[in-house]
Structures are given as C-alpha cells and as structure tokens.
Amino acid sequence: MATIITMPRLSDTMTEGTVATWLKKVGDKINEGDILAEIETDKATMEFESFNEGTLLHIGIPAGETAPVDSLLAIIGKEGEDISALLAEKPADATPAKEETKTEEETKATEETAAEPEATKTTATSSASLPKGVVVITMPRLSDTMTEGTVATWLKKVGDAVAEGDILAEIETDKATMEFESFNEGTLLYIGIEEGNSAPVDSLLAIIGPAGTDISGIADNYKTGGAPKEAPAVAEEKEVAATEKQTEPIVQEASTDGQRILASPLAKKIASDKGIQLTQVKGSGENGRIVKSDIENFTPAAVAPQNAATPVAKVETAAAPVAPKVFVPAGEVFTEEIKNSQMRKIIAKRLAESLFTAPHYNLVIEVAMDDAMASRAVINSVPDTKVSFNDMIIKACAMALKKHPKINSQWKEDAITINHHVNIGVAVAVEDGLVVPVLKFTDAMSLSQIGGSVRDLAGRAKNKKLLPTEMEGSTFTVSNLGMFGVVEFNSIINQPNSAILSVGAIVEKPIVKNGQIVVGNTMMLSLACDHRTIDGATGAQFLQTLKQYIENPVTMLA
C-alpha cells in the first residue's frame, strides 16, 4: 500500500516549507532513514528523513517551490503501483500554483488543437515543471520574527558560476545583516530582487541552473501566496522592449510652455517619489526621452534657491527706508528622508504591538550604591577581571527572578507560562536601532562570566555578526542608559517577556543616613510590568529583593 508523505512541521513556528533540493528522484529506491530532501523552514534548512521504504512514485512539491505544512510532498510505495486514487484525493492546496498553471495551459491547448488531447496533456505537464537542473531560490526566513528581507549586497552576478557553499548575497533581516549561502551549484541565471530592494519571505530571490538554460516564463509564473509576482528586473526588461518596438514615446507629460515631455513610466514614477519636476531633467534617451538613469543622476540646479532668495532681497531693499533695523531672515527649506531598514521596521512594529496590547505600568525604586561601588573595586582588583555595574545588576536580576518566578513569565490567551529557567536579554544600541542578545541560564553564571559574555555579544551585535539563535528565548530584559547620564526612564516591554528593567545613572547627592545628611551614591531602577501577568504587589516584592542584592553584593554569594 502506497504511503503519502506530507510537508512536515520541522519547527514550532513553521507554517510552510520550501523544498530546497530533492536528493531522490521518481523511480529511486528508498530505504528507511534515507534523506529524501532538504527543506527550508522558517529557521533553517534541514534534511528530511524517510520513515518508510519502497520506491519514490511521485513528487508533489518540486525543488524551489513552497507549500503549507501537511501539503502533499511525495508518495512512496511498491514499484509500478497505481497511485491515481491517491493523487485524486491529494489536498487542494498542495501545489496551487502548479495546478492553476496546468489548467490554463490545457484549456489553451484544447482550443488550439481539439483533436490532440494527449499531446496537449504532455505539453502542459512539461511546461508546469522546471527545466532539468534549474533551482528556484526564495527569500529565506533568517530569524523567527522575519517577514521580509532586504538584499544589502549581491556577491554574485548573473552569469557567474556558483558552487555549493558559495555566499550568494548579504541579506538584511530585522535583527542583523547575514550572509546567505547557496545549497546548490550551477550558474546564476536570474536575480529577482536587486540590491537595496526589500521583499517578503518566500519571494523569488534567484534562479540557478546549467549555463545557457532557457528560463523564460519561470519568473513570470512564480507565485508567492497564490498571487503572481513579477520581479523588478523583468518589469524593466519589458519596458525597454516596449520602447524598442514603439516609435511613439511611452509617456508624454505636458510642460508649462505647451511642449510634450517624453519619459518612461519608471522614470516618471521615480521622479514623482523624489519630488523632481520632469521639466528640469534633460533626457538621454531616443528623441530626448527621459529614462531611469536620468532621474537617478539628476542634481537640482543651484540657481533655484538663488532665484527664490531674490524677491526677499528686493523686499529688504524696498523696506529699508521705512524700517532700516528690521531683519528679514531668508533661507532654504531642507529635509532629508532616510529609508527605513528592516531592523527599524520590525522594531517599530514589535514595540507598537507591545505597547498597545500589553497593559504597561511602572514601578520605581531608588537603590543605594555605596557598598556596590566598594565591592566592584575589590572584584576588579583581581588580575584579568573586569566587572561592570551592569553585570552586577544582571546577576542580581537573575537571582531575584529565581525567588519571584511570576516576573519571569509570558502571557498566552489560555494560560500564563512561568519560566523556571532564567534567560536575560540585554538591550544593545546599534547603528540601525536596538538588538537584544540573550544570556542563556544567567542564574548559573558568575559575575566575570556575565561580564565576558555581555562584552562579546555587544561587540558582535554592533558588527552585525550575531546569530539569530543568540537573540531568541529571553524571559526578562535589562536596558541600561546610565552610561549616557540618564537618571531615570521607562522602557517598553520586550515581548513575549512580562517585564523589563530600566537602569539609570549612579548619582552622587545628599542623602539621609542614620538621621544625618551625608553624601551618598544612588541609582534609580524602573520596572515596566505587563498587568496581565504581574500584579503590583508581585512587582514591588521583586524590586525589594533586587534592591537587597544590589545594596549588599555579598548576599549574591550566599
């Protein structure tokens, strides 16, 4: 009896998978334990092992295509076994793009040659599949929160030979810029996303195959989420082809003097986005037609601001006899737009979701730091040891969380998850925004181990060298702006955590001690809590314990 193999769920967040490579082909013998294919999930590309033995009778998802979990992936059975009944029962969403394409082609072929139904079927089937050796590569999901990526740099160009393991491109995710490695070899035949452009996960990124392979139609027929997606490069090629075929200009725009301005649609769109008047641009195309490069290389003439300033000067001259001491300021309105990086977009999205879905409240406490300062000086007197106040606060948080596990929790609609392991995220400012590397099992680390790990993670975060796994799994977060002189602030909770601690600067000021006014050092701590999981009294008790550990560092050794 033949067995249907479906797209497996290879991670807890996986909803669909992409078949990166088939390691077996139809007709091959399969043994239990053989690797059938490499499947790209939302977190990694993983080998998919067969738990059945027999002959591979059918492949439901060709290499390079994406399908939801539980879609028909393959059928294994006895050699020559009839599987037509199983194919008739396969899920409708297993290969929607392929089925739709086949139906359209069969219909067209039937209209053209009604007398040759068998030939029509063969043609449609071959058109729907990829040429031999051709692999479609999609935008990978390089982190658990990534929904789209930006191609920062292409390290290969169309026509280059690609070996397995070569770095194709650098892709900017919501957390870092990462190298994207090729799992296939051949020639880079097509680039679907140009440098600097963004696209959703699973969009057509590139096509690799044997040199000289005809891939016409693959990019046009490739679908993401059931909707046709045309790559930017294809759109430009069509625009150029249309220009060569037509003797009339593609776009004409009236100028103020009644003449017509010749411009391509792409040039017109870019000019509109940048606020450039086409009347100011000189075209380099045929018959003076304005093309994309003319807009990109356009520099506004310096005479414009001078002309704008001229009337002001005249006003000053005319007004001089009436009010000679009146100063009329003149200047140029100047703005600058900075394109949002993937990291900035995701930061905005996640923080907005956190603030407007989790009911925040803040608890503030003042901590005496004199004993902590004295203890740190003693610790750092040990050779090759360097511990910061932030390291001491992280250690104190880890120990306080073990005593108050409700702070170390996560909200779910049907239950509250209490984490009995302590993974503290440390907020690190980078050029494009903020990342939160995670110290796993922080409560088991010493002060010097915490200090070394934080320095290593922070350094690699600023160089965009952190791995996605090093930014996942936090149960509590610490954000410190004390080094910038900020005395007190409130942070937005880093979901799915229930709390985040904001650490201010150590301030020297008069304090009352044993009924006397003396000079002391204090620090403000602000705990932002999710009221769905943490009540006010619970948060206050946590801060009391944290205050005790920080004010008396020796208690952290108990």
C-alpha positions as CSV (number, residue, x, y, z in Angstrom):
1,M,0.0,0.0,0.0
2,A,1.5,3.4,-1.0
3,T,2.1,5.9,1.7
4,I,1.5,9.7,1.4
5,I,4.3,11.9,2.8
6,T,3.2,15.4,3.7
7,M,5.2,18.6,4.3
8,P,6.5,18.1,7.9
9,R,6.4,20.7,10.6
10,L,10.1,21.0,11.4
11,S,9.9,23.8,14.0
12,D,7.3,25.1,16.4
13,T,6.6,28.3,14.4
14,M,6.7,26.7,10.9
15,T,3.6,27.1,8.8
16,E,5.0,26.4,5.4
17,G,8.2,25.0,3.9
18,T,10.3,25.3,0.8
19,V,11.9,22.3,-0.9
20,A,15.4,23.5,-1.3
21,T,16.7,20.3,-3.0
22,W,15.4,16.8,-3.8
23,L,18.1,14.2,-3.1
24,K,15.9,11.4,-4.6
25,K,14.0,11.3,-7.9
26,V,10.9,9.5,-9.0
27,G,11.8,5.8,-9.5
28,D,14.6,5.7,-6.9
29,K,14.6,3.0,-4.2
30,I,14.0,4.4,-0.7
31,N,15.2,2.8,2.5
32,E,14.1,3.8,6.0
33,G,16.5,6.5,7.1
34,D,17.4,7.8,3.7
35,I,17.4,11.6,3.2
36,L,14.6,12.5,0.8
37,A,15.1,16.2,0.5
38,E,16.4,19.4,2.1
39,I,13.6,21.5,3.4
40,E,13.9,25.2,4.2
41,T,11.8,26.1,7.3
42,D,11.3,29.5,9.0
43,K,14.5,29.0,10.9
44,A,17.0,26.8,8.9
45,T,17.4,24.4,6.0
46,M,17.1,20.9,7.3
47,E,17.4,17.3,6.0
48,F,14.1,15.4,5.8
49,E,14.5,11.7,6.5
50,S,12.2,9.0,5.2
51,F,10.5,6.8,7.8
52,N,9.2,4.4,5.0
53,E,10.8,2.2,2.4
54,G,9.8,1.4,-1.1
55,T,10.0,3.3,-4.4
56,L,9.5,7.1,-4.8
57,L,6.4,7.1,-7.0
58,H,5.5,10.8,-7.0
59,I,6.9,14.2,-6.1
60,G,4.2,16.7,-5.1
61,I,6.3,19.8,-4.5
62,P,9.2,20.5,-7.0
63,A,12.5,21.9,-5.8
64,G,12.3,25.6,-5.2
65,E,8.5,25.7,-4.5
66,T,6.8,26.5,-1.2
67,A,3.8,24.8,0.3
68,P,1.9,24.8,3.6
69,V,2.6,22.2,6.3
70,D,0.7,19.0,5.6
71,S,0.6,19.5,1.8
72,L,1.4,16.5,-0.4
73,L,5.2,16.2,-0.5
74,A,5.7,12.7,-2.0
75,I,4.3,9.2,-2.4
76,I,6.3,6.1,-1.6
77,G,5.1,2.6,-2.5
78,K,5.8,-0.5,-4.5
79,E,7.3,-0.1,-7.9
80,G,4.6,0.2,-10.6
81,E,1.8,0.6,-8.0
82,D,-1.2,2.5,-9.2
83,I,-1.4,5.8,-7.2
84,S,-4.1,7.6,-9.3
85,A,-6.6,7.3,-6.5
86,L,-4.2,8.9,-4.0
87,L,-3.4,11.7,-6.4
88,A,-7.1,12.4,-6.8
89,E,-7.5,12.7,-3.1
90,K,-4.5,15.0,-2.5
91,P,-5.1,18.3,-0.7
92,A,-6.2,21.1,-3.0
93,D,-3.6,23.5,-1.5
94,A,-0.6,21.1,-2.0
95,T,0.6,22.7,-5.2
96,P,-1.9,25.5,-6.1
97,A,0.4,27.4,-8.4
98,K,1.2,24.4,-10.4
99,E,-2.4,23.2,-10.7
100,E,-3.6,26.6,-11.8
101,T,-0.9,26.9,-14.5
102,K,-1.7,23.5,-15.8
103,T,-5.4,24.2,-16.1
104,E,-4.8,27.4,-18.1
105,E,-2.3,25.7,-20.5
106,E,-4.6,22.7,-21.0
107,T,-7.5,25.0,-21.8
108,K,-5.5,27.0,-24.3
109,A,-4.1,23.9,-26.0
110,T,-7.5,22.3,-26.2
111,E,-8.9,25.4,-28.0
112,E,-6.0,25.3,-30.5
113,T,-5.9,21.5,-31.1
114,A,-9.0,19.8,-30.1
115,A,-8.0,16.6,-32.0
116,E,-4.8,16.1,-30.0
117,P,-5.8,15.8,-26.3
118,E,-2.8,13.5,-25.4
119,A,-0.3,16.0,-26.9
120,T,-2.0,18.8,-25.0
121,K,-1.6,17.0,-21.7
122,T,2.1,16.3,-22.3
123,T,2.9,19.9,-23.2
124,A,1.0,21.3,-20.2
125,T,2.8,18.9,-17.8
126,S,6.3,19.7,-19.1
127,S,5.6,23.5,-19.0
128,A,4.5,23.4,-15.4
129,S,7.7,21.8,-14.2
130,L,11.2,23.4,-14.0
131,P,13.9,22.6,-16.6
132,K,16.3,19.9,-15.6
133,G,18.9,21.2,-13.1
134,V,17.2,24.5,-12.5
135,V,16.5,25.6,-8.9
136,V,14.4,28.5,-7.8
137,I,15.8,30.2,-4.6
138,T,13.4,32.2,-2.5
139,M,14.0,34.9,0.2
140,P,14.9,32.8,3.3
141,R,13.4,33.3,6.8
142,L,16.6,34.0,8.7
143,S,15.1,34.8,12.1
144,D,11.9,33.8,14.0
145,T,10.4,37.3,13.5
146,M,11.5,38.0,9.9
147,T,8.6,38.7,7.5
148,E,10.7,40.4,4.7
149,G,14.3,40.9,3.9
150,T,16.5,43.4,2.1
151,V,19.3,42.4,-0.3
152,A,22.2,44.5,1.0
153,T,24.8,43.2,-1.4
154,W,24.9,40.6,-4.2
155,L,28.3,38.8,-4.2
156,K,27.5,37.0,-7.4
157,K,26.1,38.4,-10.7
158,V,24.1,36.9,-13.5
159,G,26.3,34.5,-15.5
160,D,28.7,33.7,-12.5
161,A,29.4,30.1,-11.7
162,V,28.0,29.1,-8.2
163,A,29.4,26.3,-6.2
164,E,27.6,24.7,-3.2
165,G,28.6,26.7,-0.1
166,D,29.3,29.9,-2.0
167,I,27.9,33.1,-0.5
168,L,25.3,34.5,-2.9
169,A,24.3,37.7,-1.1
170,E,24.2,39.6,2.2
171,I,20.6,39.8,3.4
172,E,19.5,42.4,5.9
173,T,16.9,41.0,8.3
174,D,15.0,42.6,11.2
175,K,17.9,41.7,13.5
176,A,21.2,41.6,11.5
177,T,22.8,41.5,8.1
178,M,23.7,37.9,7.3
179,E,25.5,36.0,4.6
180,F,23.2,33.8,2.5
181,E,24.8,30.6,1.4
182,S,24.0,28.6,-1.7
183,F,23.0,25.0,-1.2
184,N,23.1,24.3,-5.0
185,E,25.6,24.6,-7.8
186,G,25.4,25.8,-11.3
187,T,25.2,29.2,-13.0
188,L,23.3,32.2,-11.6
189,L,20.7,32.7,-14.3
190,Y,18.4,35.3,-12.8
191,I,18.3,37.8,-9.9
192,G,14.8,38.5,-8.7
193,I,15.5,41.1,-6.0
194,E,18.0,43.9,-6.8
195,E,20.4,45.4,-4.2
196,G,18.7,47.7,-1.8
197,N,15.2,46.3,-2.5
198,S,13.0,44.5,0.0
199,A,10.7,41.6,-0.5
200,P,8.6,39.3,1.7
201,V,9.9,35.9,2.8
202,D,9.5,33.3,0.1
203,S,9.6,35.8,-2.8
204,L,11.7,34.9,-5.8
205,L,15.3,35.7,-5.0
206,A,17.3,34.0,-7.7
207,I,17.4,31.1,-10.2
208,I,20.4,28.8,-10.5
209,G,20.8,26.1,-13.2
210,P,23.0,24.9,-16.0
211,A,24.6,27.7,-18.1
212,G,22.5,28.7,-21.1
213,T,19.3,27.1,-19.8
214,D,16.1,28.9,-21.1
215,I,14.3,30.1,-18.0
216,S,11.8,32.3,-19.8
217,G,8.5,32.2,-18.1
218,I,9.8,30.9,-14.8
219,A,9.9,34.3,-13.1
220,D,6.5,35.3,-14.6
221,N,4.9,32.1,-13.4
222,Y,6.4,32.0,-9.9
223,K,3.8,32.8,-7.3
224,T,4.0,33.9,-3.7
225,G,1.0,33.3,-1.5
226,G,-1.1,32.5,-4.6
227,A,-0.6,35.9,-6.3
228,P,1.6,36.4,-9.4
229,K,4.7,38.3,-8.6
230,E,6.8,39.9,-11.3
231,A,10.4,40.6,-10.5
232,P,11.7,44.2,-10.9
233,A,14.3,43.2,-13.4
234,V,11.6,41.6,-15.6
235,A,9.5,44.7,-15.5
236,E,12.4,46.9,-16.6
237,E,13.2,44.5,-19.5
238,K,9.6,44.7,-20.7
239,E,9.8,48.4,-20.5
240,V,12.9,48.5,-22.6
241,A,11.5,46.0,-25.1
242,A,8.3,48.1,-25.5
243,T,10.4,51.2,-26.1
244,E,12.3,49.5,-28.9
245,K,9.1,48.3,-30.6
246,Q,7.3,51.6,-30.4
247,T,8.1,54.7,-32.4
248,E,5.9,56.9,-30.3
249,P,7.1,57.9,-26.8
250,I,5.8,55.7,-23.9
251,V,4.8,58.6,-21.6
252,Q,4.1,62.2,-22.5
253,E,3.7,64.9,-20.0
254,A,2.7,68.4,-20.8
255,S,5.1,71.2,-19.7
256,T,4.2,74.8,-18.8
257,D,5.1,76.0,-22.3
258,G,2.8,73.6,-24.1
259,Q,5.5,71.2,-25.3
260,R,5.5,67.5,-24.6
261,I,8.0,65.8,-22.2
262,L,9.0,62.3,-23.2
263,A,9.6,60.0,-20.2
264,S,9.4,56.3,-19.4
265,P,6.8,55.1,-16.8
266,L,9.7,54.0,-14.5
267,A,11.4,57.4,-14.8
268,K,8.1,59.2,-14.1
269,K,7.4,57.1,-11.0
270,I,10.9,57.7,-9.5
271,A,10.7,61.4,-10.3
272,S,7.3,61.6,-8.5
273,D,8.7,59.7,-5.5
274,K,11.7,62.1,-5.3
275,G,9.7,65.2,-6.0
276,I,11.6,66.0,-9.2
277,Q,10.0,68.1,-11.9
278,L,10.5,66.4,-15.3
279,T,10.8,69.9,-16.9
280,Q,14.1,70.3,-15.1
281,V,15.6,67.0,-16.3
282,K,17.4,66.5,-19.6
283,G,16.7,63.2,-21.3
284,S,19.4,61.0,-22.7
285,G,17.2,58.5,-24.4
286,E,16.0,58.5,-28.0
287,N,14.4,61.8,-29.1
288,G,15.4,63.3,-25.7
289,R,13.3,60.7,-23.8
290,I,13.9,60.7,-20.0
291,V,14.9,57.3,-18.7
292,K,15.6,55.9,-15.2
293,S,19.3,56.8,-15.1
294,D,18.5,60.5,-15.9
295,I,16.3,60.8,-12.8
296,E,18.8,58.9,-10.6
297,N,21.7,61.1,-11.7
298,F,19.7,64.4,-11.6
299,T,21.1,67.2,-9.4
300,P,18.9,70.2,-8.8
301,A,20.4,73.4,-10.3
302,A,22.0,75.7,-7.8
303,V,20.2,78.7,-9.4
304,A,16.8,77.7,-8.0
305,P,17.5,78.8,-4.3
306,Q,19.2,82.0,-5.6
307,N,16.1,82.9,-7.6
308,A,13.9,82.1,-4.6
309,A,16.0,84.4,-2.5
310,T,16.0,87.3,-5.0
311,P,12.5,88.6,-4.1
312,V,13.4,88.6,-0.4
313,A,16.4,90.8,-1.2
314,K,14.2,93.2,-3.1
315,V,11.8,93.3,-0.2
316,E,14.6,94.2,2.1
317,T,15.8,97.0,-0.2
318,A,12.3,98.4,-0.6
319,A,11.6,98.3,3.1
320,A,14.9,99.8,4.1
321,P,13.7,103.4,4.2
322,V,10.7,102.5,6.3
323,A,12.3,100.1,8.9
324,P,16.1,100.0,8.4
325,K,16.7,97.9,11.5
326,V,14.2,95.1,10.6
327,F,15.9,91.8,9.8
328,V,14.0,89.5,7.4
329,P,15.6,86.0,7.7
330,A,15.9,84.2,4.4
331,G,16.8,80.5,3.9
332,E,16.1,77.3,2.2
333,V,13.6,74.7,3.5
334,F,15.7,71.5,3.7
335,T,14.5,68.0,4.6
336,E,16.1,64.6,4.3
337,E,14.5,61.2,4.0
338,I,16.3,58.1,5.3
339,K,15.0,54.8,4.1
340,N,13.8,52.6,6.9
341,S,16.0,49.5,7.4
342,Q,14.4,46.1,8.0
343,M,15.6,46.3,11.6
344,R,13.9,49.7,12.1
345,K,10.7,48.5,10.6
346,I,10.5,45.4,12.8
347,I,11.4,47.5,15.9
348,A,8.6,49.8,15.2
349,K,6.1,47.0,14.6
350,R,7.0,45.0,17.7
351,L,7.2,47.9,20.1
352,A,3.9,49.2,18.9
353,E,2.3,45.8,19.3
354,S,3.8,45.5,22.8
355,L,2.7,49.0,24.0
356,F,-0.9,48.7,22.6
357,T,-1.5,45.1,23.5
358,A,0.1,44.7,26.9
359,P,-1.2,47.0,29.7
360,H,2.0,48.6,31.0
361,Y,2.6,50.0,34.4
362,N,5.9,51.1,36.0
363,L,7.3,50.7,39.5
364,V,10.3,52.9,40.5
365,I,12.8,52.3,43.3
366,E,15.9,54.1,44.5
367,V,19.0,51.9,45.4
368,A,22.0,52.9,47.5
369,M,25.2,52.1,45.5
370,D,28.0,52.8,48.0
371,D,28.6,49.2,49.0
372,A,28.2,48.0,45.4
373,M,30.9,50.5,44.3
374,A,33.2,49.3,47.0
375,S,32.6,45.6,46.1
376,R,33.2,46.3,42.4
377,A,36.5,47.9,43.2
378,V,37.6,44.9,45.2
379,I,36.4,42.4,42.5
380,N,38.2,44.4,39.7
381,S,41.5,44.3,41.7
382,V,41.8,40.6,40.8
383,P,44.1,40.2,37.8
384,D,42.3,39.8,34.4
385,T,38.9,40.5,35.9
386,K,36.6,43.3,34.7
387,V,33.1,43.6,36.1
388,S,30.7,46.5,35.4
389,F,27.8,47.7,37.4
390,N,25.5,46.4,34.7
391,D,27.0,42.9,35.2
392,M,26.2,43.2,38.9
393,I,22.6,44.3,38.1
394,I,22.1,41.4,35.6
395,K,23.4,38.9,38.2
396,A,21.1,40.4,40.9
397,C,18.1,40.2,38.5
398,A,18.8,36.5,37.7
399,M,18.8,35.6,41.5
400,A,15.7,37.7,42.2
401,L,13.9,36.1,39.3
402,K,14.5,32.6,40.9
403,K,12.8,33.9,44.0
404,H,9.9,35.6,42.1
405,P,9.2,33.3,39.1
406,K,5.9,35.1,38.3
407,I,8.1,38.0,37.0
408,N,9.8,35.5,34.7
409,S,6.5,34.7,32.8
410,Q,4.7,35.0,29.5
411,W,1.1,35.8,28.7
412,K,-0.9,33.5,26.5
413,E,-4.6,33.7,25.8
414,D,-5.4,30.4,27.5
415,A,-2.6,30.3,30.2
416,I,0.3,32.1,31.8
417,T,3.7,30.4,31.2
418,I,6.0,30.5,34.3
419,N,9.7,30.1,33.2
420,H,11.8,28.4,35.8
421,H,14.9,28.9,33.7
422,V,16.4,32.4,33.6
423,N,17.4,33.8,30.2
424,I,18.1,37.6,30.5
425,G,18.1,39.7,27.3
426,V,20.5,42.7,27.4
427,A,19.4,45.7,25.2
428,V,22.3,46.9,23.0
429,A,22.2,50.0,20.9
430,V,23.5,49.6,17.3
431,E,23.6,51.9,14.3
432,D,20.2,50.9,12.9
433,G,18.3,50.6,16.2
434,L,18.3,48.1,19.1
435,V,19.0,44.4,19.4
436,V,18.6,42.2,22.4
437,P,21.2,39.4,22.7
438,V,20.3,36.8,25.3
439,L,22.4,35.3,28.2
440,K,21.1,31.7,28.5
441,F,20.8,30.3,32.0
442,T,22.1,33.6,33.5
443,D,21.5,32.4,37.1
444,A,24.2,29.8,36.7
445,M,26.8,32.3,35.6
446,S,29.4,34.1,37.7
447,L,29.9,37.9,37.6
448,S,33.0,37.5,35.5
449,Q,31.3,35.1,33.1
450,I,28.4,37.5,32.7
451,G,30.8,40.4,32.0
452,G,32.7,38.4,29.4
453,S,29.6,37.2,27.6
454,V,28.0,40.7,27.6
455,R,31.1,42.3,26.1
456,D,31.3,39.5,23.4
457,L,27.6,39.7,22.5
458,A,27.6,43.5,22.4
459,G,30.7,43.7,20.2
460,R,29.3,41.3,17.7
461,A,25.9,43.0,17.8
462,K,27.5,46.3,16.7
463,N,29.3,44.5,13.9
464,K,26.0,42.7,12.9
465,K,27.6,39.3,13.5
466,L,25.1,37.9,16.0
467,L,23.4,34.6,15.1
468,P,19.6,34.5,15.2
469,T,19.7,31.9,17.9
470,E,21.7,34.3,20.1
471,M,18.7,36.7,20.1
472,E,16.0,34.3,20.9
473,G,14.5,32.8,24.1
474,S,14.7,35.7,26.6
475,T,12.5,35.6,29.7
476,F,13.4,39.0,31.1
477,T,15.2,42.1,29.7
478,V,17.6,44.7,31.2
479,S,18.0,48.1,29.5
480,N,20.7,50.4,30.8
481,L,21.1,54.1,29.8
482,G,23.0,55.1,32.9
483,M,26.3,55.4,30.9
484,F,24.6,58.2,29.0
485,G,23.8,60.2,32.1
486,V,20.1,59.3,32.0
487,V,18.9,59.3,35.6
488,E,15.5,57.6,35.1
489,F,13.4,56.3,32.2
490,N,10.7,53.8,31.4
491,S,11.1,51.1,28.7
492,I,8.6,49.2,26.6
493,I,8.3,45.5,27.4
494,N,10.2,43.2,25.0
495,Q,7.5,40.7,24.1
496,P,6.9,37.9,24.9
497,N,8.5,38.9,28.3
498,S,6.3,40.2,31.0
499,A,8.8,42.8,32.4
500,I,11.8,44.9,31.6
501,L,14.1,46.7,34.0
502,S,15.3,50.2,33.1
503,V,18.6,51.2,34.8
504,G,19.6,54.8,35.4
505,A,22.9,56.5,36.2
506,I,24.6,56.5,39.6
507,V,24.2,59.9,41.0
508,E,26.2,61.5,43.9
509,K,23.9,63.6,46.1
510,P,22.9,64.4,49.7
511,I,21.0,61.5,51.4
512,V,19.7,60.9,55.0
513,K,21.6,58.1,56.7
514,N,21.1,57.3,60.4
515,G,19.4,60.7,60.9
516,Q,22.3,62.6,59.4
517,I,22.6,64.3,55.9
518,V,25.6,62.8,54.2
519,V,26.9,62.5,50.7
520,G,25.9,59.2,49.1
521,N,25.5,57.5,45.7
522,T,22.1,56.3,44.5
523,M,20.6,54.7,41.3
524,M,17.0,54.7,40.1
525,L,15.5,51.4,38.8
526,S,12.2,51.4,36.9
527,L,10.4,48.1,36.3
528,A,7.8,48.0,33.5
529,C,5.3,45.2,34.0
530,D,2.5,43.6,32.0
531,H,-0.5,43.8,34.2
532,R,-2.0,40.7,32.6
533,T,0.7,38.6,34.3
534,I,2.2,40.7,37.1
535,D,0.2,42.4,39.8
536,G,1.6,45.5,41.5
537,A,2.4,43.8,44.8
538,T,4.3,41.0,42.9
539,G,6.4,43.6,41.1
540,A,7.1,45.5,44.3
541,Q,8.3,42.4,46.1
542,F,10.7,41.6,43.2
543,L,12.1,45.1,43.4
544,Q,12.7,44.7,47.2
545,T,14.6,41.5,46.6
546,L,16.6,43.1,43.8
547,K,17.4,46.2,45.9
548,Q,18.7,43.9,48.7
549,Y,21.1,42.1,46.4
550,I,22.4,45.2,44.8
551,E,22.9,47.2,48.0
552,N,24.6,44.1,49.6
553,P,26.5,42.3,46.9
554,V,27.9,39.8,49.3
555,T,24.4,38.3,49.6
556,M,24.7,37.2,46.0
557,L,27.4,34.8,47.1
558,A,25.1,33.0,49.6
